[in-house]
Amino acid sequence: MRHVVKKIKEVIVVEGKKDTAAVQRAVAADTLETGGSAVGSDLISAIRRARDKRGVIILTDPDGPGERIRRIISEQVSGCKHAFIPREEATGRDGVGVEHASPEAIRRALERVRTEEEPEGETITWEEYLQAGLVGGEQARRRREAVGKAMGIGYGNGRRFFRKLQLFRITREELARALDRIEGKNEG
């Protein structure tokens, strides 16, 4: 049975031509390519225009440079949506990137888009973050990876992941549910 290609209204920001090809295998969408990590003023202006006309979804590689591009765009263009592909679903023989993700992985990421909106509850504090074991302990990295995957927000080192939780206005309740899910998986 052939999958019905979903049309995405928003413009999807990706890093390169191969990423565009991968996205277009998964969904019907228009893309803007950053052409690498040098995010210049012309690209920022184009992203702002796209956001104003249709909305923007940022879908960068799940690696350091991809997160850097996402952060730069996010800081300069408010109101962007964010889609994340887990690192293990975007890893190919030649490295990590959207271009290596399956159409199914891309569709899942686009179905779980996060926005930078006001939360329905209180966001977590640094103290709660520490208590959750997401920084400072031996298992902190593994826990951040699992929580990032469960919530569809990707990975980050200790400080960056906390900033990500703040950026996406993750509430205490959302984090608690994600921690319960990952801890339940580890028991079985």
C-alpha positions in Angstrom: 0.0 0.0 0.0 1.4 3.3 -1.1 1.7 6.1 1.5 -0.3 9.2 0.8 2.1 12.1 0.6 1.2 14.8 3.2 1.4 18.4 2.1 3.2 20.7 4.6 2.1 24.3 4.6 5.1 25.6 6.4 8.5 26.1 4.7 11.0 23.6 6.1 14.5 24.9 6.8 17.2 22.3 6.2 21.0 22.4 5.8 21.5 21.2 2.2 20.2 19.8 -1.1 20.4 16.2 0.0 18.3 17.1 3.1 15.7 18.8 0.7 15.6 15.6 -1.4 15.1 13.4 1.8 12.3 15.7 3.0 10.6 15.7 -0.4 10.7 11.9 -0.5 8.7 12.0 2.8 6.3 14.9 2.3 5.2 17.5 -0.2 7.0 20.6 1.1 9.0 23.6 0.2 12.4 24.0 1.8 15.0 26.7 2.4 18.6 25.5 2.6 21.1 27.1 4.9 24.0 25.8 2.7 26.0 25.0 5.8 26.6 26.6 9.2 27.2 30.1 7.9 23.8 31.6 8.5 23.9 35.0 6.9 21.5 38.0 7.0 20.0 37.1 3.5 19.0 33.7 4.8 17.6 35.2 8.0 15.5 37.7 5.9 14.2 34.8 3.7 13.3 32.8 6.8 11.5 35.8 8.3 9.5 36.3 5.1 8.6 32.6 5.0 7.5 32.7 8.7 5.3 35.7 8.0 3.7 34.2 4.9 3.5 30.4 5.7 5.3 29.6 8.9 8.7 27.9 9.3 9.7 24.5 10.6 13.4 24.1 11.4 14.7 20.5 10.7 18.5 20.4 11.0 20.8 17.5 11.5 20.9 16.0 15.0 24.6 17.0 15.6 26.5 19.9 16.9 26.5 22.0 13.7 22.8 21.3 13.2 22.0 22.4 16.7 24.1 25.6 16.2 22.2 26.5 13.0 18.9 25.9 14.8 20.0 28.1 17.7 21.1 30.9 15.5 17.9 30.9 13.5 15.8 30.6 16.6 17.5 33.6 18.3 17.1 35.8 15.2 13.6 34.7 14.0 11.0 34.2 16.7 8.0 32.0 16.2 9.7 29.2 14.3 8.5 25.6 14.9 11.1 22.8 15.5 11.2 19.2 14.3 13.8 16.7 15.5 14.9 13.4 14.1 16.6 11.2 16.7 20.3 10.7 16.0 20.0 6.9 15.6 17.3 7.5 12.9 19.5 9.9 11.0 22.8 7.9 10.9 24.1 6.6 7.7 27.4 5.2 6.4 28.7 8.7 5.7 27.6 10.3 9.0 24.6 11.9 10.7 22.1 14.0 8.9 18.5 14.5 7.7 19.7 13.1 4.4 20.2 9.7 6.0 16.7 9.5 7.7 14.0 7.4 6.3 10.8 9.0 5.0 9.0 7.5 8.0 11.5 9.1 10.4 11.0 12.5 8.7 7.2 12.2 8.8 7.3 11.3 12.5 9.5 14.3 13.2 7.1 16.6 11.4 4.2 15.1 13.2 5.8 16.0 16.6 6.7 19.6 15.8 7.4 21.8 18.9 6.6 25.4 19.1 8.0 28.2 21.3 4.7 29.1 23.0 3.7 29.9 26.5 3.3 26.8 28.7 0.1 25.5 30.2 2.0 24.9 33.5 5.2 25.9 35.1 8.5 25.2 33.4 11.2 23.4 35.4 13.9 25.0 37.4 17.6 24.2 37.4 17.2 22.6 40.8 14.4 20.3 39.4 16.6 19.6 36.4 19.5 18.5 38.7 17.1 16.4 40.8 15.8 14.6 37.7 19.3 13.4 37.1 19.7 15.1 33.7 23.0 16.7 34.5 25.9 15.9 36.8 25.6 12.1 37.2 27.0 9.1 35.4 23.7 8.4 33.7 22.8 12.0 32.9 23.8 11.8 29.2 21.7 8.6 28.7 18.8 10.2 30.5 18.9 13.4 28.4 19.1 11.3 25.2 16.1 9.2 26.3 14.1 12.3 27.4 14.9 14.2 24.2 13.8 11.2 22.1 10.6 10.7 24.2 9.7 14.4 23.9 10.7 14.8 20.3 13.2 17.7 21.1 16.5 16.1 20.3 19.7 15.9 22.4 21.9 18.5 24.0 24.7 18.5 26.5 23.7 19.4 30.1 23.4 23.1 29.9 22.1 23.2 26.3 19.4 20.6 27.0 18.2 22.7 30.0 18.0 25.7 27.6 16.1 23.5 25.2 13.5 22.6 27.9 13.2 26.4 28.6 12.9 27.3 24.9 10.1 24.8 24.2 8.5 25.7 27.5 8.5 22.1 28.7 6.5 22.0 31.9 7.2 20.0 35.0 4.3 17.7 34.2 5.6 17.0 30.6 9.1 16.3 32.0 7.7 14.0 34.7 5.6 12.1 32.1 8.7 11.7 29.9 10.8 10.5 32.8 8.1 8.0 33.8 8.0 6.6 30.3 11.8 6.1 30.0 12.1 4.7 33.5 9.2 2.2 32.7 11.1 1.1 29.6 14.3 0.5 31.6 12.5 -1.8 34.1 11.1 -4.2 31.5 
